[in-house]
Amino acid sequence: MDDDVRKLPLAIEISQHTVGIAKQNIAFSLTVKFVIMLLGALGIAGMWLAVFADVGVLILAVLNATRTLRINEE
């Protein structure tokens, strides 16, 4: 960014896109963690499954967040 006011709509678009992706990552992460916690409470999932699920969610969230890099100036 620079001091050009004409780029403000682009900055707003990028920020809205970024917030949307962050909300997706949070929702996905919480859903997976809740499912693993429920399976653990029922005795179906062990600690290692929880660890692998957590790392898997982390990798997927980072890959999903890289979608913000595809927004380019037109």
C-alpha positions in Angstrom: 0.0 0.0 0.0 0.9 3.6 -0.4 -0.8 6.9 0.0 -3.0 6.5 -3.0 -6.6 6.8 -1.9 -7.8 5.0 -5.0 -6.5 1.8 -3.7 -8.7 1.9 -0.6 -11.5 -0.3 -2.2 -8.9 -2.9 -3.0 -7.7 -2.9 0.6 -11.3 -3.3 1.8 -11.8 -6.2 -0.6 -8.6 -7.9 0.6 -9.5 -7.4 4.2 -13.0 -8.8 3.8 -11.7 -11.8 1.9 -9.1 -12.4 4.7 -11.7 -12.2 7.5 -13.9 -14.7 5.6 -11.0 -17.1 5.3 -10.1 -16.7 9.0 -13.7 -17.4 10.0 -13.6 -20.6 7.8 -10.4 -21.7 9.5 -11.8 -21.1 12.9 -15.1 -22.9 12.2 -13.3 -25.9 10.6 -10.8 -26.1 13.5 -13.4 -26.0 16.2 -15.6 -28.6 14.4 -12.7 -31.1 14.1 -11.6 -30.5 17.7 -15.2 -31.0 19.0 -15.5 -34.2 17.0 -12.2 -35.6 18.3 -13.1 -34.5 21.9 -16.5 -36.3 21.6 -14.8 -39.4 20.2 -12.3 -39.3 23.0 -15.0 -39.0 25.6 -16.7 -42.0 24.2 -13.4 -43.9 24.3 -13.1 -44.3 20.5 -10.3 -41.8 19.8 -7.0 -41.9 21.6 -4.4 -39.2 22.2 -2.5 -39.9 19.0 -5.6 -39.5 16.9 -6.1 -36.1 18.6 -2.5 -35.1 17.9 -2.7 -36.1 14.2 -6.1 -34.4 13.8 -4.7 -31.2 15.4 -1.6 -31.2 13.1 -3.8 -32.0 10.1 -6.1 -29.1 10.9 -3.1 -26.8 11.2 -1.8 -27.8 7.8 -5.2 -27.4 6.2 -5.8 -24.0 7.8 -2.4 -22.7 6.6 -3.1 -24.0 3.1 -6.5 -22.4 3.2 -5.0 -19.1 4.4 -2.7 -19.0 1.4 -5.7 -18.3 -0.7 -5.4 -14.7 0.3 -2.2 -14.4 -1.7 -4.2 -14.9 -4.9 -5.9 -11.5 -4.7 -4.0 -9.3 -7.1 -4.5 -5.8 -8.3 -6.6 -5.4 -11.5 
